[in-house]
């Protein structure tokens, strides 16, 4: 499976610091919705045989009577306050509850499901679990389903919760080498995260969680309790963003306010140019789509403005278009629907000549 070199904020433009961050997320972040081509056992989360060992997952409940998962309406965001609580603060002996599952094998269907249900670092409706047990590396895929991806444009909280889940799952399931977390809406998968046991510590903020540390976490209840306290202190991915990435994230929030809920930025489609607005540029914009914005451009004469083009996809209809956005720092000052790839290429050639 291919992994996009893509940071959690769905950014399509990077400063040098952003490029450095990309390398460390390269092996875990995946927004491709491709067939995995491996045998997988798909578990319906509320199998009748599992219900006896499952516990409540956040706001979702598992029905023990009819084998169906009964999920109440979910708040479509993670609870940062809950995530920051230490293992010792968890009700009903949280560490002890999880510790009963130490030594679980990936082939133990019901116990793997029970662990996932017991984890409370994230608040998402569970859809299914897939287990890859026919050959090494053994793996677990946890699928979640939400109503609308529009509420998850910038899923740093979710990705942080998945980091915590992975750290606990690897410690309790010693033969699991890979874990995949996937988030769906009715139109398909739109966020994926693929932690690996050997490279988990290479993720920003996860230095403590080396393969050796994870392997020894559950040797005793005391060691596991201390380990959970370490898990609870994992910082939000957003805390590791450089200034360039923070700026890029701020820009994209404004882009989404323009393109609407049914559209999304196509991954790795962005191009950026820094251009000084001259008197000639303001009086006679060299980009025809900006000719009706002369008055606005005149306000920025003498300033360097960042012009960025993006391919925008309607994920409901698969229609695509191309946009030009102009930013003064983080502030969006102008935009235009370029409509076609040919128009975008004309704009790129023009801006490239003006840099």
C-alpha positions as a Python dict, from the first residue, in 0.01 Angstrom:
ca = {
    (1, 'X'): (0, 0, 0),
    (2, 'X'): (128, 341, -91),
    (3, 'X'): (158, 609, 175),
    (4, 'X'): (123, 974, 91),
    (5, 'X'): (393, 1211, 208),
    (6, 'X'): (129, 1415, 377),
    (7, 'X'): (95, 1578, 719),
    (8, 'X'): (-219, 1550, 927),
    (9, 'X'): (-366, 1890, 841),
    (10, 'X'): (-422, 1791, 479),
    (11, 'X'): (-175, 2055, 376),
    (12, 'X'): (-74, 2081, 12),
    (13, 'X'): (204, 2332, 50),
    (14, 'X'): (513, 2319, 270),
    (15, 'X'): (788, 2536, 400),
    (16, 'X'): (1124, 2367, 453),
    (17, 'X'): (1017, 2281, 807),
    (18, 'X'): (701, 2130, 663),
    (19, 'X'): (902, 1912, 428),
    (20, 'X'): (1100, 1780, 722),
    (21, 'X'): (780, 1697, 904),
    (22, 'X'): (648, 1516, 600),
    (23, 'X'): (931, 1264, 611),
    (24, 'X'): (843, 1153, 960),
    (25, 'X'): (475, 1106, 879),
    (26, 'X'): (545, 933, 547),
    (27, 'X'): (520, 576, 675),
    (28, 'X'): (197, 615, 867),
    (29, 'X'): (-39, 856, 695),
    (30, 'X'): (-241, 728, 402),
    (31, 'X'): (-533, 883, 219),
    (32, 'X'): (-544, 627, -63),
    (33, 'X'): (-857, 415, -69),
    (34, 'X'): (-701, 112, -242),
    (35, 'X'): (-780, -256, -220),
    (36, 'X'): (-534, -410, 19),
    (37, 'X'): (-502, -737, -173),
    (38, 'X'): (-464, -949, 141),
    (39, 'X'): (-688, -1201, 307),
    (40, 'X'): (-870, -1038, 595),
    (41, 'X'): (-1126, -1157, 841),
    (42, 'X'): (-1392, -889, 880),
    (43, 'X'): (-1545, -880, 1221),
    (44, 'X'): (-1884, -730, 1287),
    (45, 'X'): (-1805, -557, 1612),
    (46, 'X'): (-2097, -693, 1807),
    (47, 'X'): (-2064, -1065, 1733),
    (48, 'X'): (-2275, -1255, 1978),
    (49, 'X'): (-1972, -1452, 2087),
    (50, 'X'): (-1779, -1134, 2158),
    (51, 'X'): (-2040, -946, 2353),
    (52, 'X'): (-1958, -1116, 2680),
    (53, 'X'): (-1607, -971, 2684),
    (54, 'X'): (-1671, -633, 2527),
    (55, 'X'): (-1703, -312, 2721),
    (56, 'X'): (-1857, 18, 2621),
    (57, 'X'): (-1663, 225, 2370),
    (58, 'X'): (-1699, 594, 2455),
    (59, 'X'): (-2062, 679, 2380),
    (60, 'X'): (-2124, 363, 2178),
    (61, 'X'): (-2273, 57, 2340),
    (62, 'X'): (-2253, -306, 2233),
    (63, 'X'): (-2574, -501, 2255),
    (64, 'X'): (-2531, -841, 2418),
    (65, 'X'): (-2874, -963, 2318),
    (66, 'X'): (-2912, -952, 1940),
    (67, 'X'): (-2554, -939, 1816),
    (68, 'X'): (-2601, -592, 1671),
    (69, 'X'): (-2394, -286, 1754),
    (70, 'X'): (-2613, -13, 1900),
    (71, 'X'): (-2439, 323, 1867),
    (72, 'X'): (-2589, 641, 2005),
    (73, 'X'): (-2543, 971, 1826),
    (74, 'X'): (-2173, 1049, 1833),
    (75, 'X'): (-2020, 1388, 1897),
    (76, 'X'): (-1800, 1426, 1588),
    (77, 'X'): (-1489, 1537, 1767),
    (78, 'X'): (-1246, 1388, 2014),
    (79, 'X'): (-1250, 1490, 2377),
    (80, 'X'): (-915, 1649, 2451),
    (81, 'X'): (-989, 1657, 2821),
    (82, 'X'): (-1054, 1285, 2822),
    (83, 'X'): (-736, 1220, 2624),
    (84, 'X'): (-521, 1408, 2873),
    (85, 'X'): (-640, 1214, 3178),
    (86, 'X'): (-378, 985, 3327),
    (87, 'X'): (-425, 611, 3356),
    (88, 'X'): (-457, 647, 3733),
    (89, 'X'): (-746, 891, 3683),
    (90, 'X'): (-944, 651, 3465),
    (91, 'X'): (-1260, 516, 3634),
    (92, 'X'): (-1299, 154, 3745),
    (93, 'X'): (-934, 64, 3721),
    (94, 'X'): (-877, 140, 3355),
    (95, 'X'): (-525, -5, 3356),
    (96, 'X'): (-645, -324, 3523),
    (97, 'X'): (-932, -355, 3277),
    (98, 'X'): (-697, -336, 2981),
    (99, 'X'): (-424, -544, 3142),
    (100, 'X'): (-646, -853, 3147),
    (101, 'X'): (-594, -865, 2769),
    (102, 'X'): (-213, -866, 2777),
    (103, 'X'): (-59, -1133, 2557),
    (104, 'X'): (-349, -1134, 2311),
    (105, 'X'): (-280, -1286, 1969),
    (106, 'X'): (-404, -1125, 1647),
    (107, 'X'): (-601, -1443, 1585),
    (108, 'X'): (-801, -1398, 1908),
    (109, 'X'): (-1097, -1234, 1738),
    (110, 'X'): (-1311, -1158, 2041),
    (111, 'X'): (-1023, -1035, 2258),
    (112, 'X'): (-884, -803, 1990),
    (113, 'X'): (-1233, -656, 1952),
    (114, 'X'): (-1265, -620, 2329),
    (115, 'X'): (-938, -424, 2347),
    (116, 'X'): (-1052, -187, 2074),
    (117, 'X'): (-1386, -132, 2247),
    (118, 'X'): (-1214, -69, 2581),
    (119, 'X'): (-987, 205, 2445),
    (120, 'X'): (-1128, 551, 2513),
    (121, 'X'): (-875, 786, 2356),
    (122, 'X'): (-1099, 865, 2063),
    (123, 'X'): (-1470, 916, 2006),
    (124, 'X'): (-1564, 773, 1666),
    (125, 'X'): (-1834, 522, 1567),
    (126, 'X'): (-1673, 185, 1499),
    (127, 'X'): (-1763, 16, 1170),
    (128, 'X'): (-1562, -307, 1156),
    (129, 'X'): (-1233, -476, 1234),
    (130, 'X'): (-1017, -670, 990),
    (131, 'X'): (-749, -916, 1099),
    (132, 'X'): (-462, -1026, 876),
    (133, 'X'): (-345, -1354, 1026),
    (134, 'X'): (-256, -1576, 731),
    (135, 'X'): (105, -1460, 701),
    (136, 'X'): (350, -1218, 856),
    (137, 'X'): (348, -929, 914),
    (138, 'X'): (29, -982, 1112),
    (139, 'X'): (-196, -679, 1117),
    (140, 'X'): (-517, -524, 1244),
    (141, 'X'): (-734, -274, 1059),
    (142, 'X'): (-989, -70, 1254),
    (143, 'X'): (-1256, 99, 1043),
    (144, 'X'): (-1470, 390, 1159),
    (145, 'X'): (-1774, 545, 990),
    (146, 'X'): (-1904, 901, 1031),
    (147, 'X'): (-2185, 1092, 865),
    (148, 'X'): (-1985, 1369, 700),
    (149, 'X'): (-1616, 1417, 626),
    (150, 'X'): (-1673, 1793, 632),
    (151, 'X'): (-1641, 1776, 1011),
    (152, 'X'): (-1299, 1612, 986),
    (153, 'X'): (-1107, 1835, 746),
    (154, 'X'): (-828, 1884, 999),
    (155, 'X'): (-813, 1561, 1201),
    (156, 'X'): (-514, 1625, 1427),
    (157, 'X'): (-713, 1522, 1736),
    (158, 'X'): (-817, 1198, 1569),
    (159, 'X'): (-466, 1113, 1456),
    (160, 'X'): (-335, 1182, 1806),
    (161, 'X'): (-597, 948, 1948),
    (162, 'X'): (-496, 683, 1696),
    (163, 'X'): (-135, 717, 1809),
    (164, 'X'): (-247, 645, 2165),
    (165, 'X'): (-460, 352, 2055),
    (166, 'X'): (-169, 207, 1858),
    (167, 'X'): (70, 236, 2153),
    (168, 'X'): (-170, 42, 2375),
    (169, 'X'): (-267, -217, 2114),
    (170, 'X'): (96, -297, 2029),
    (171, 'X'): (171, -347, 2399),
    (172, 'X'): (-119, -587, 2453),
    (173, 'X'): (-101, -774, 2120),
    (174, 'X'): (267, -871, 2088),
    (175, 'X'): (246, -1039, 1747),
    (176, 'X'): (73, -743, 1578),
    (177, 'X'): (329, -571, 1354),
    (178, 'X'): (99, -326, 1178),
    (179, 'X'): (-220, -144, 1267),
    (180, 'X'): (-432, 57, 1026),
    (181, 'X'): (-698, 305, 1127),
    (182, 'X'): (-940, 413, 855),
    (183, 'X'): (-1214, 674, 860),
    (184, 'X'): (-1508, 651, 619),
    (185, 'X'): (-1823, 833, 529),
    (186, 'X'): (-2085, 708, 285),
    (187, 'X'): (-1863, 812, -7),
    (188, 'X'): (-1565, 607, 99),
    (189, 'X'): (-1243, 629, 299),
    (190, 'X'): (-1100, 977, 344),
    (191, 'X'): (-840, 950, 620),
    (192, 'X'): (-607, 660, 694),
    (193, 'X'): (-330, 611, 948),
    (194, 'X'): (-87, 317, 947),
    (195, 'X'): (134, 285, 1258),
    (196, 'X'): (404, 20, 1250),
    (197, 'X'): (550, -138, 1562),
    (198, 'X'): (911, -87, 1451),
    (199, 'X'): (868, 275, 1338),
    (200, 'X'): (615, 405, 1591),
    (201, 'X'): (886, 592, 1782),
    (202, 'X'): (980, 785, 1466),
    (203, 'X'): (653, 977, 1472),
    (204, 'X'): (675, 1322, 1629),
    (205, 'X'): (598, 1302, 2000),
    (206, 'X'): (631, 921, 2008),
    (207, 'X'): (1004, 891, 2084),
    (208, 'X'): (937, 698, 2405),
    (209, 'X'): (749, 422, 2226),
    (210, 'X'): (1034, 217, 2082),
    (211, 'X'): (974, -147, 1995),
    (212, 'X'): (1168, -250, 2307),
    (213, 'X'): (967, -23, 2537),
    (214, 'X'): (637, -132, 2387),
    (215, 'X'): (731, -500, 2416),
    (216, 'X'): (809, -466, 2787),
    (217, 'X'): (514, -245, 2877),
    (218, 'X'): (284, -523, 2998),
    (219, 'X'): (526, -740, 3199),
    (220, 'X'): (333, -641, 3513),
    (221, 'X'): (29, -437, 3607),
    (222, 'X'): (252, -170, 3760),
    (223, 'X'): (464, -138, 3447),
    (224, 'X'): (150, -125, 3233),
    (225, 'X'): (-6, 144, 3452),
    (226, 'X'): (310, 354, 3416),
    (227, 'X'): (303, 289, 3043),
    (228, 'X'): (-57, 413, 3017),
    (229, 'X'): (45, 729, 3198),
    (230, 'X'): (308, 782, 2927),
    (231, 'X'): (42, 722, 2663),
    (232, 'X'): (-184, 983, 2821),
    (233, 'X'): (90, 1248, 2787),
    (234, 'X'): (129, 1206, 2409),
    (235, 'X'): (97, 1555, 2264),
    (236, 'X'): (-140, 1657, 1991),
    (237, 'X'): (16, 1629, 1645),
    (238, 'X'): (-61, 1995, 1588),
    (239, 'X'): (185, 2087, 1863),
    (240, 'X'): (471, 1979, 1636),
    (241, 'X'): (377, 2198, 1341),
    (242, 'X'): (630, 2456, 1231),
    (243, 'X'): (526, 2808, 1138),
    (244, 'X'): (499, 2712, 772),
    (245, 'X'): (263, 2426, 847),
    (246, 'X'): (51, 2641, 1079),
    (247, 'X'): (21, 2901, 805),
    (248, 'X'): (-70, 2635, 550),
    (249, 'X'): (-339, 2497, 779),
    (250, 'X'): (-484, 2845, 836),
    (251, 'X'): (-496, 2903, 463),
    (252, 'X'): (-670, 2576, 392),
    (253, 'X'): (-944, 2650, 644),
    (254, 'X'): (-1023, 2959, 438),
    (255, 'X'): (-1011, 2759, 115),
    (256, 'X'): (-1271, 2519, 250),
    (257, 'X'): (-1496, 2810, 341),
    (258, 'X'): (-1492, 2896, -31),
    (259, 'X'): (-1526, 2554, -194),
    (260, 'X'): (-1792, 2415, 42),
    (261, 'X'): (-1863, 2087, 219),
    (262, 'X'): (-1900, 1870, -91),
    (263, 'X'): (-1555, 1946, -226),
    (264, 'X'): (-1203, 1875, -111),
    (265, 'X'): (-850, 1968, -207),
    (266, 'X'): (-689, 1697, -416),
    (267, 'X'): (-383, 1562, -237),
    (268, 'X'): (-49, 1697, -363),
    (269, 'X'): (-217, 1916, -626),
    (270, 'X'): (-102, 2254, -496),
    (271, 'X'): (148, 2486, -661),
    (272, 'X'): (260, 2814, -504),
    (273, 'X'): (426, 3132, -630),
    (274, 'X'): (540, 3445, -449),
    (275, 'X'): (476, 3748, -668),
    (276, 'X'): (516, 4120, -598),
    (277, 'X'): (212, 4323, -699),
    (278, 'X'): (347, 4600, -920),
    (279, 'X'): (161, 4903, -1055),
    (280, 'X'): (138, 4726, -1391),
    (281, 'X'): (6, 4405, -1232),
    (282, 'X'): (-266, 4593, -1043),
    (283, 'X'): (-366, 4808, -1340),
    (284, 'X'): (-373, 4523, -1591),
    (285, 'X'): (-364, 4181, -1420),
    (286, 'X'): (-176, 3930, -1636),
    (287, 'X'): (-420, 3661, -1521),
    (288, 'X'): (-753, 3717, -1695),
    (289, 'X'): (-951, 3563, -1409),
    (290, 'X'): (-834, 3851, -1187),
    (291, 'X'): (-926, 4137, -1421),
    (292, 'X'): (-1237, 4220, -1218),
    (293, 'X'): (-1029, 4257, -900),
    (294, 'X'): (-805, 4547, -999),
    (295, 'X'): (-923, 4766, -714),
    (296, 'X'): (-846, 4498, -458),
    (297, 'X'): (-504, 4422, -607),
    (298, 'X'): (-417, 4792, -600),
    (299, 'X'): (-437, 4778, -220),
    (300, 'X'): (-141, 4539, -219),
    (301, 'X'): (95, 4721, -453),
    (302, 'X'): (456, 4667, -348),
    (303, 'X'): (372, 4359, -141),
    (304, 'X'): (462, 3997, -205),
    (305, 'X'): (149, 3790, -242),
    (306, 'X'): (135, 3411, -248),
    (307, 'X'): (-65, 3275, -540),
    (308, 'X'): (-161, 2908, -517),
    (309, 'X'): (-348, 2681, -754),
    (310, 'X'): (-530, 2365, -649),
    (311, 'X'): (-729, 2089, -808),
    (312, 'X'): (-1062, 2065, -627),
    (313, 'X'): (-1268, 1746, -636),
    (314, 'X'): (-1636, 1699, -561),
    (315, 'X'): (-1623, 1367, -376),
    (316, 'X'): (-1997, 1311, -422),
    (317, 'X'): (-2002, 1348, -802),
    (318, 'X'): (-1630, 1306, -886),
    (319, 'X'): (-1643, 1633, -1081),
    (320, 'X'): (-1327, 1840, -1060),
    (321, 'X'): (-1233, 2200, -1108),
    (322, 'X'): (-926, 2418, -1052),
    (323, 'X'): (-895, 2723, -828),
    (324, 'X'): (-652, 3010, -789),
    (325, 'X'): (-614, 3160, -441),
    (326, 'X'): (-417, 3469, -340),
    (327, 'X'): (-289, 3512, 16),
    (328, 'X'): (-131, 3798, 205),
    (329, 'X'): (42, 3590, 470),
    (330, 'X'): (-239, 3377, 614),
    (331, 'X'): (-518, 3604, 488),
    (332, 'X'): (-711, 3503, 178),
    (333, 'X'): (-755, 3817, -33),
    (334, 'X'): (-878, 3685, -369),
    (335, 'X'): (-975, 3367, -549),
    (336, 'X'): (-1100, 3254, -887),
    (337, 'X'): (-1250, 2934, -1027),
    (338, 'X'): (-1021, 2845, -1318),
    (339, 'X'): (-1254, 2560, -1420),
    (340, 'X'): (-1016, 2365, -1646),
    (341, 'X'): (-670, 2211, -1629),
    (342, 'X'): (-570, 2415, -1934),
    (343, 'X'): (-657, 2739, -1756),
    (344, 'X'): (-460, 2629, -1452),
    (345, 'X'): (-154, 2557, -1667),
    (346, 'X'): (-180, 2903, -1825),
    (347, 'X'): (-191, 3061, -1479),
    (348, 'X'): (107, 2854, -1362),
    (349, 'X'): (314, 2961, -1662),
    (350, 'X'): (224, 3325, -1603),
    (351, 'X'): (302, 3319, -1232),
    (352, 'X'): (625, 3129, -1287),
    (353, 'X'): (743, 3407, -1516),
    (354, 'X'): (659, 3672, -1256),
    (355, 'X'): (847, 3522, -961),
}
